[in-house]
């Protein structure tokens, strides 16, 4: 497409080919029923308002969009957006014109059975609209069979289309040729369809197109008494119209006027009167939601919207006081007929003098004048917002705490239920933008906190330590404060629930005009779970420095990842400020540590000096964790590897009996011993442990949950009970195949299958053959732990004992039917059931015995072979018998 064509309507060039296309078009164009695929952005139905769209904040031409959407001319996208700033294309403009001329229902029935332009297929969604507009002379191709449907449109190009829709003849008015844009612009301004400030030669956005179409609704239809004669010069010389009369407004009876107020009507036909006769404009005694003079559009008996008709003569967000009112009166402003509206409700008890008796800060006050008398004030509109916080939100309702400081310092809780018959009620507006605990500003009818919500607005948050403040509670909570050298002024509606003090930290909430309307004291951040430690012991060490005794205090800590550390403490307990850190207060407790600056009796305890303060960890309801204390013998049973729950008598977040759920993510931290013999071991997913050996325990869950995330067990014996590791793998030998931070290790699973896993490099210091359980580290590599071993301290006949038997030997009489006897550590374990065991042969077949032992039958052959000497096995045994048997060595005689 040549650059010279971009953004403007393609001129009609007469040629045999073009004339054939036009004749063909007239044959194929019809208003019959057809299945037409509308463009993607045209799916949100008519009747929606601009505020319904997800990008409503980007729409500046609200009235125009509301009306054009209500008429069905414009619609939104399948994602609920309007895309107000996207550029209009030629085919989109064609659709708009068709909807304006035919109405939504008839336009949707347009169809075409053949292609008129080479780049507009007959089944293209826009083909019927393009064909209709071309047939009326509203649009044209380039004369070579092209239309360029996705070409971007300028304001002038769209204005030409709208002017033609109003009845202007493009030939008579010279909307072709080199001067077409000048002629179109002049007529568009004269007709009143060119928005103020819009540059018609620029590409046109959807919302500016909406504004132009909206202004076209109230523009006069025109006609010509005589259309003259078109003279074609031939050979590309163009054509000219001669003898045409001027375009004149079409006459119309006042009874058909779209305006409700009789005095506003005229005797001409406007576009909407011809094509949208059910569209009405009421400009009588109408006010918008806040009480400002307004007009109201109605379509088919339903209100489309109410819109302010003029700008305020004066607007204040501060400074409207007695002095200002006196200055206005001295300047001949007349307030004698002024009515005061507070958030849309007329307040007969107020007048200008009473309103100005005190200065409102952050409260918007608008003065509206009589249209004929610029200084006669008729409306005083007060817009008072209140700070609100979302306290509860679900699928059916949203609750707000709303603060009216003129009424009381505490909030009023108001609930808004979802009206399922409406798609843009207060519930919908609030739930779409805010979450629980969010702050916002609400404007309620008459400034009554539990009345209907007129509007909502976001707050801006400013955080920091107050350096200076000057506050007076007289006539409201007025004054200012400074943070980092910036001065902030309090709104008159500041919520007094939070007192402002210099030196304290706050989150301040600012209204739309930058005034502080509320605040929250910044609390010290709750400790994360990674900042929680178990204190094994606290002690004092005394040394002599320069001949004087100096005491130092220390604590030994265990982190929840099992790390043991030692820290030095400050010399004064920050929590009671009466003495040193006492071991009785902190030993055997969960604590958090901090290294922040604080002062007591003139002594400053510095930060960054590697001396710490302790605080007993007691998560409260505002935090994300719950802590339960379990005394000795208070568990209701023992832990098993596959346990899914454990009961206990607890104190802490709750007191009494409680059952905790256990899962694969539950972490068990065993803290064993004390002082220099202190050790800590962490297991994930399950343990087998006799709880009678625990001296004290802690259970940590997420807030309100019954699932144990951490179980900290304090004990002098952390050995787990004899148990079967059902997730154990067998490693025959350590791998030497290196990766980046791992090794590719060959393993055997419980079913005997062979595979590889990436095992973290740190596991390979003293890794030997054997059974292991496994987990993953933060890099996704596997880490190993010894599988649970069967306790063998004497010989016995196997019944249901569980665990690993490593490096056992067997004799010639070892196998009887499917019962195997092995010797481990000099003790016999007799009659282990091996009927269902998987077999893995990991012995070196290049040595004495070359056959593979892979089944019970081959094991039988092995023990009966006279040439075989000592045989070594490793077994993993469950209560039902051996699960897997690994042959590790076979010696020849």
N, C-alpha and C positions, 0 to 999 in steps of 0.2 A: 504494500500500500504506500503510495508516494506521500512524503511528509506534508505536502501541500494540502492533502485531503484530511489529515488527522484532526479530529475534534470538531469537524463541521459537517453539515448535511451534504450528502453527495448531490451534485447538481443534475438536473434532468437534461440529458443530451439526446436529441432526437436522432434515431438511426433506424434502419430497417429492422436490425436485430432487437433494438429496444422496443419498437412498436409491436413486434411479434410477441415479445415477452409480456407486454401490457395486455394484448388481446388474449393471450393464453391465461394470464392471471384472472381476468374477468370470468373466464369459463370455469376455472378450477376453484375459485374462492367461494366458500359457502358458509352459511351459519348453521349447518347441520351439526348433529351431535358427533363428537370426536373425542378420542382419548389423547389428550395433550399433556406431555410431560413439562410441568412448569419448572422454571429455573430454581436451583437449590435454595436461594435465599428467600423464596416466596412460599413459606409454609405455615407460619404462625398466623392464625385466622384473624379475620376482621373482628372488630369489637375490642381488641386489646388496646391498651393505652401505652404511651411511650414509657411510662414507669414500669410496665410489665417486662420490658426487655432487659436482658442481663447487662447490656452496655448502656443503660438509661442515662448514666452520668455523663456520657459523651454526647448526648442529644441536646443541642442548644435551641433548635427550632421546635420546642415542645408542642405548641399549639398546632402548628402545621402537621407534624407527624401524627398527633392524636386524631385530627380530623381526617387526614388522608387514610389512616389505618382504619378508622371507623367506617369510612365509605368503601373499604375493600380495595382501594386503589394501590395502596402500599401494604406490604406485609413483612414479617420478619423471617429469620432463618430457622433451620431445623434444630439449631442449638439454642433457640430462644433469644437470639441477638438481632439487632437491627442493622448493624454495620453502617452507622450514620456517616462515617468519613470515607467509605469506599467510593470509588469513582463510578459514575453511571456510564453504562455502555449503550451503544446504539440500539441493540435488541431489547435491553431493559427499558429504555425510553419508549420504544414502540409498544411494549406491553402496558406501560403506564397510560399512554394516550388512549389505547383501546379500552382500558378499564374506565377511563374518564368519559369517553364518548358512548360506550355501550353499557356500562355497568358491569359489575363483577360476573353475574350469572351469564349474560349474553357473551361477554368477552371470552369466558371459559369454553364456550361452544364453538368459537371460531375454528375453522379447519381449512386446510389446503391439501389438494390431492396431487400436487406436482411441484417441482422445484422451479422457482422463478429466477433465482440467482445461483451461480455455480458454487458459492460458498455458504448457501443456506439450503440444506437438505430439506426435503418435504417433511421428514419426521423430526426435524429439529424443534425443540420446545417453542422457539420464538417464531417459527415460520408463519403461523397464522396471523400473528400480530404485525409482523413485517409486511406481509402481503396486504393486509387491510390498510395500513398507513401509506404504503406506496400507491395503492389504488385511489386514495383520497388526495394524493399529492403532498402529503405531510412529510414523507421520506422518499428518497430516490437512490438508485444505484449510481455507479460511476460511468455508466454508458458502455462498459465492456463486460457486463454480466456479473459484476462483483458488488457486494453490499457491505462487507466488512462488519459483521454483526457484533464482534467483540471490540470494535474500535471505541475508544473513550470519547465521551461527549463533552463539549463545552457548554457553558451557560447560554451562549448565543444560539447554538444549534438547538438546544432544548426550548429556548424562547421562541424560535421560529416554529417549532412543532406546536407549541401552545397557542401561538397567534393564529396559525392556520385552523386549529381546533375552535378558536373563537369566531372564525369566519373570515379572517383576512386572506386575501388571494395572494399567493406568493409571486405571481407574475405581475399583477397590478402594483403591488407594493415593492417590487424590485428586490425580492429576497433571494435573487440569484445574481451571478456575476461578481465582479471584484468588490463591489460596495455592499454586498449582502449583509455583512455584520453591522455596518453603520446603520443601515435601514432597519434591521431587526431590533437593534438596541434602542433606536429612537422610538419605535412603535411599542416596544416592551415597556419602556418607561412611561410613555403616554397612557398605555392601557393599564398600568399599575401592576404588572406581573413581575417586574424586576425588583428583587429585594434591595433594600437600602444597603449600600456598601459592597454589594456583590459585583465582582469583575467578570463580566459576561464572557470575556475571551479566555478565561481560565477554565480548566477541566472542572466538571461539576460533581460535587459530592451528592450522596443519596439524600442527606437531610436538606441540602440547599435545593435539590430538585423537589423535595417535598414542599419547601417554602414557596417555590415558584408555582407549583401546581395548586397549592392552597390559595395563593393570591389570585390565580386564574379563576377560582371558583366564584369570586365576587367581581370579576371583570365583566364589562359589557360585551354581549354578543353583538356582532356587526354584520351588515349586509350591504350590497351594492345595488343601487337602482339600475345601473348600466355598467356591465363589465367590459365594454369596449370591444376592440378587435386586436388579436395577437398577430403581429406581422413578423414572419420568419424570413430573415435575410439569406438563408441558405448557405451552403458551402462553409459551415462552421461559423458564420457571421453572427450567430445569436438571433434573438428575437426581441421585440418590444411591443408593449401594449399601448394602444392609442384609444382615447375617447372614453376611458372608464371614469365613472363618478367616484367621489370619495366614499370611504367606508363610513357608514352611519350606524349609530346604535339601534338595535332592534327594540321596537316598542313593546311594552308589556303592561298589563293592568296592575295597579297597586295591590289588588287583592291576592295576586300571585307572588308578591315579594317575599324574599327569604327572611326579611327582618321582621321581628315580632312587634317592635315599637312603631306605631303608625307614623309618627313624625319623621322617622328615619327612612321611610320607603320612597321609591322614585317610580318613574313610569318607563323604565328601561328593563330589558331582560338581561340578567346576569347568567353566567355559565351554569351556576348551580341551580338556578330556577328552571333551566331547560333540561338538565341532565340528572339533577339530584333534588327533585321537588320536595322531598321530605327533610331536607337539611334546613334548619332554622337557627337564627342568631338572635338572642335576647340581650339587648344592651340597655335594659331599663334599670330598675332598682336591684342590681345584681352585685354581689360581693364575692371575692374569692374566699378560700378557707380561713384566711387571717383577717378578713374584713375590708380589704382594699377594694376600691371600685373595679368592677370587672364586667366581662361579657360571658355569656353562656351559649355554647353550641349544643344543639340537640339534633339527633338524626333518628327518624322513624319513631319519634316519641321518647327516645332514650337520651339521657344526658351524656354527651361526649366528654365535656370538661368545662371548667370555669377558669378564666384567664384574666389577669390584671390588664386593664386597658391603657394605662398610662404610667409613667414613672412618677415616683413621689417628688413633690416639690422640694422637700428636704428629708434627709435620712440621717439618723443619729445612732451610734452604738455607745456613745458616752457624750456628756456635755449638754444634754437637754435639761437645763435647770432653770431656776427663776431668772437668773441674769440673761440667759439665752432667750428665754421667752420675752423678756422686756425688750431686748434688742430687736426681735422679730416684730413685735407690736410697734416699736418706734419706726420700723421700716414698712409700716402700713399693712402688715399681715393681720387678717381679721379671723379670730377664732370663735366668734359668737355663735356660729352655726355648726361648729365641729362636733361630731359624735366620736366617742372613744371606743375602739374595739380592742379587746384583750384576747389575743389568740382566737379571733373570729367571733367572740361574743360581745355584744354591745353592753357597755357598762355605763348605765345612766348616772351612777354616783360619781363618775370621774369627768373632769373637764381639763382643759389645757393647764390651768393654774394649779389644780390639785396634782396633776401628773408631774409638773415641774417643781413642786415643793421639795422634792428630793431628787438627787442625781442618780440616774440608773446607769450602771456600767455593765456593758455586755448585753444589755437588753436593747433590741432594735426598736426604734421608734420612727415611724414614717408619717410624714405630713402630706396629705393629698389635697390639691386645690380644685376649685370649680373650673371646669374647662373654659368657661367664658371670662372668669375673673381669676387671674393667675394667683392673687394673694388672698383669696377667700378660701380658707381651709375648711373642707367639708368632712374629712375623715382623718382621724388620728389612729394609726394602727400600731399596736404594741405587740411585739413578738417576744414572748418569754419562754426560754428553754430551761429544762431541768436536767441535772445530771441523773443518769439511771445506770443500773448495773443488771446484767442478765443473771438471775439466780437459779433458774431452772429451765431446761429446754428438752422437749421430747417431740414425738411425732404428732402430738395432739394439741400442745399448748406451750406457751413461753411466758415466764414470769419475770417481772422487773422489780427491783427496788428503786423507787423514784423519790428523789429528795426535793422537797419544797422548803427552803430555809426560812421563808416567811411564816410558815405554818409550825414547823417543829424541826429539831435537829436530827431526828431519826427518820428513816425511810418509810414509805408506804409501799407495801408489796401489792402489785397489780398483775393479774393473770389475763392473758389474751388467748382465747381458744381458737383453733383453726375452723374457719367457716368453709366447709368443703364445697359449698356452692359457689365460692369466689376463688379466683386464682391470684388475687393481689390484696388480700386483707392484711391487717396489721401483723398477724402471725406469719404470713408468708414473707412480708417485708423484713421482719426481724430475724426470722430463722434463716433467711437467705444470706444475711450479712454477718450475723454475730453468733458467738458461741458462749457457753456458760462462763461467767466471770468477766466478760467483756464490758467495757464502759461505753456509753453513747449519750447523746443529748436527745431528749424527746420534747416535742411541742404538743401539748394537749389542749383540747377545746376549753376555752375560757380560763386556761392555766390551772385547771382543776386536775390534780394528779391522776385520779382514776377515771377521767373522762376520755373520750375518743382521741386517738393519736392523730394529729394533723400532719406531722412530719417528723423525720428522724435525721440525725446528723452524726457524723463521726467526731470523735475527740482526737486531739493531738496530745501525745504524752511527752512531757519533759521531765527528766529525772536528774537528781543531783542533791548536793548538800547546800542548804540555805546559808548564805553568808550573812546577809542582813535582812531585817524585816521591819515593817512599820504597819501595824494593824490596829484598827479601831472597830469595836463592835457596835458603835453608835449607828443607828439607822441602817442596819445590815452589817455584814462582815466586810468592811472596806479596807483598802490599803494596798501594799505591794511587798514583794520580796525580791531578792537577787540571788542568782545562781551563776557562778563563773563570770561575774561582771555584767550579766544581762538582767535587766529589770522586768519583772512580770507584774501586771496589775490584776487584782482580784475582781472578778465579776460580782455584781451585787447579788447574784444568785449563787454565790460560792457556798458549797455545802459545809456547814460548820462542824460536821462530825469529826473532822481532823483539825486539831489546833496546830498552827505553824510556829515552830521554834527555830531560832538561829542555831546552826551547828548540827541539826538533824537532817537526815536524808529522806526525800519524799519522791513519789511519782505524782506529778501534777498533771491534771487533765485540762486542756485548753479548749475553749469553744471555737466556733468558726471565725471569730474575730480576734483570736489570740489572747483572750482573757481567761484567767484560771477560774474554773468553776467547781473544782474538787481536787482532792489529794488523798494519797494513802502513804502512811509511813513505810519506808522501805525496811523490811525486816531482814535480818541476817539470813542468807540463803540456807535452806535446810541441807543437811549433810547428804551427800550421795552415798550409796551403799559401799562404794569403794573407799570412802573416808571413815568407815566404821571399823573399830579394832576391839579385840578382846585384850584386857589387861591381866596379865598373869601375876605381876607383882610390882609394887612401888617401893623404892628404898632410898635411903639417904647415905651419902658418902661424905666424910669429913676429911679435909686436907688442910695443911698449914701453908699459908701464903704470906710471905714477909713477916713471919712470926705470929700471925693471927690465924685462928681456925676459921675455915670457910666451909659451909655446908652446901652440898649440891644434891639435887633430887632427880631420880631417874624412874622410868617406867619401862617395863618389858611388854611389848605388844605383839599380838598375832593378827595379821590381816586375814580377810575372808578368802584370800587365795592361798593361805598357808604360810605366807612369808612372816618370819620372826624378826623383830627389830627392837632396838633400844634407843630411847630418846631422853634428852635432858629436859627437866621441867623448870618453869619459873619458880622463884623462891617463895612466892605468895600465891595461894589458891585464889584464882580470879573469881570463883563462884561465891565464896563466903567472905573473902578479904579479911579474915581474922587469923589465919595461920597458914602453915605450909600444906602442901598436898599430903593428905592423910591416906595411908594405904587402905584403911578400912572403908573409906568412901569410894575408892576406885578399883581396888583389887577384885578380880573375878567378875568384873562388869564389862559391858560393852560401852565404849566411849567414842567420842570424836575428838580430834586434836586441832588446835589452831595456833597461829603465830602472828597475832595482830597486836598492834599498839594499844595499850590502855594505861590509865593513870589512876593511882590511889594514894591519897594523903600526900600529894606532892611528888611521889615516886613514879617515874615512867617506866613501864615495862615495854621494851622495844620490840618491833617486828624485825624479822630477818637476822636475829642473833642466835638462831639454832636452839632456842629455848621455847618450849611449847606449853600451852595450857590444855588441860583436860576438861571435858564435860561429859557427864553420863548421858549416853544416847537414849532419849525417850521420845521416839517419833510420835507426833500428835496427829489429830484428825486431818490437819491441813497437809500432811506429808504423804508420800506415796508408799510408805511401809508401815506394817504393824509388827510389834515385837511382843513375844510371849516368853515368860520365864517358866522353866520346868525344873522343879526341885528333884532331889535324889528320890528314886523309886516312884516318881510321879507319872511315868509313862505307863500306858495300859497294856503293854506287851512288848515283845522284842521286834527288832527290824529284821526282815528277810529280804533277800535280793530282789524278789518280785513283789514286795509289799506295795500296795496301792493306797494304804491309809495307816495312820497310827493315832491312837487317842492318848490324851494326857490331861492331867489336872494342871491348870495354868494360872498365872497372874500376869498382869500387863495390860494389853489392849482389851482383854476380857479376863474375867476371873471365873474359875469353875472348870467343868469338864468340856473339852473341845476335841473334835476330830479333825486331823489335818490330812489332806490328800497328798500323796507322793507320786511323782512322775519321773520321766527320764531326764528332766532338767534339774531335779532337786539336788543340791550340793550338800554333802556331809563333811563338816570340818571337825576332825578329831584332834583335840589338844591334850597331849599326854605329858606327864612329868611336870617339872618345875625348874625355874632358874636355869643353871647351865645344862640341865638335862631335859629342857623343854623341847618338845617336837610337835609338829603339826602335819597332818596328812589330810588331803582333800580327795573325796570320791564323788563321782557324779552318776546319778541314775539308780543307785541301789546299794545297800550294804546288808551284811548279815551280822547283827550285833546284839549281844545280850545287854539290854538296857540297865540291868541291875549293876553293871560295872560303871555306869555314868554317875559322877558326883553332882553334876549340875549341867543343865542344857538350856539352849535358847533356840526358839523357832521364829524365823522371820518370814512373813508373807507380804505380798503386795497388798495395798490398802483395801480392806474389805474382802479379801480373797481367803479361801480355805486351803489353797495350794501352798505347801511349804517350799519356799525358794532356797532357804539356807537353814540347816540344822547344825548348830554348834554344840558338840558334845565334849564336856570336860571330864577327863578320866585318868586313872592311873594304869589302865590296861586297855589299849586301843585295838588289841588283836580281835579280828572278826571271827565269828563262828565258822565252824567247818561247813562249807557250802559248795555247791556246784556252780561253776562259771559257765552259763549256757552260751555266752558270747565269746568264749575263748578261741584264740587261734593258736596254731603250733608253728614255730619257726625252727627249721632244721639247722640252719647256720646263718650267721650274720651276712648281709649283702655287702658287696663292694661296688655295686652299680650306683654311681653318684649322680645326684641332681643338684639344683640350686637350693641348698638348705635341707635336702632330704636324700634318702636312698630308696631305690626301687627294691622292695623286699618281697621275696616269695614267701607265701604263707599257706597254711592248710586250715580250712574251716571245719566246724564240727561234723559236717556231713562228708568230710574227706576230700572235698573239692579244692583244687589248687588254684591260686590267684596271686596277684601282686597288689601291694598298697604302698603309697609314698609315706615312709616313716621318717619323722623329723631326725635330722642329723645328730641332735643332742642325745638321742637314745643309744648311740653306738659306742659308749665307753667300754662297758663290760657286758654287752649283750651276748647271752649264750643260748644254746638250744633249749626250747621248753615251751610251755603253754603261757599265753599272755592274754589279758584283756586289753581293750584299746579305747581311745577317745581321740578327739581332734583338738589341735591347738588353734591359736588365733589366725595362723596362716593357712589353716585347712589341712595341715599334715598330721599324721597319726602319732600319738604318744602311747607308750605301752606301760602296763603294770602287771606284776606277777599274778597269775591266776591263783585262786584259792586252793590250798593244798589239803589233802586228806590228812587228818591227824593220825599218825601211826607211832605209838609209843610202846606197843606190845603186839604180839601176834593175835589175830582174831579171825573168826569166820565172818565174811562180809554179809551184812543184811541190807541196810539202806544207807550206809555211810557215803558221804559225797566228797568230791574234791579231786585234785590232781595227784597222781602217783608218778613221780619222775624217776627215770633211770632204774626201773625195777628189773629183776632178772627172773627167768623161768627155768624150770627143770624139766626132765623128760616126762614126769608124771603131772605136768602143770595143767593139762586140759582134760576134763572129764565131761563128756557131752559138750555143753556150751558154757561150762563153768570153769573159770581160769583162776589158778593160784599163782600169785607173784610174791617175790621177796623184796622188801624195801627197807634199807637201814638195818638189815639183819633180822627183821621181823616178817613173818608170813601173813599175807592177807589172802584167805582162802575163799574159793568158790564165788568169784565175781562173775555176775551174769554178763556174758559178752555176745549173746545171741544176736542182738540188733546193732552191734558196734560197726562203725565205719573203720576201714583199715587204710593206713598210709604206710608205705614202705620207704623209709628215709635212710636205709643202710647203704653202705658202699658195695654195690654189686660187683665191683672189680676185684673184690677180695675173696674170702673163702666161700661165700654162698652167693651164687649168681642168680638164683630164682627170685621172683618178686612175691612178697607176701601181701596179698590184697583182699583176702577173704578169710572167713573162719576155716574153710576147707584147707586153704594154703597154710594157715597157722597150724592146723592139725598135722599136715605133712611135715612142717618144719620141726615140731617137737618130736616127731617119730623118726626123723632122719638121723641115722647113726653117725653120719659124718659131721654133724653140727655140734659145736661146742656151746659156749655161753651165748645167750640171747638177751638183749636189753630192749625193754619196752617203756614207753610213757603213755599213760592212760588219763583220760578225763572221765570221771565217773559221776553219774547222777544217782538218785535214790532208786532208779529203775534198772541200773546197770551201766556198763561201760558205754559211752557214747562214741568215743573214737579211741583207737589204739594205734600208736605210731611205733613202728619197728625201727629202732635207732642203730642197732649194731648186731651183727651175727658173726660169731667167730667159728672158724673151722678147727676140727680136732687135728 
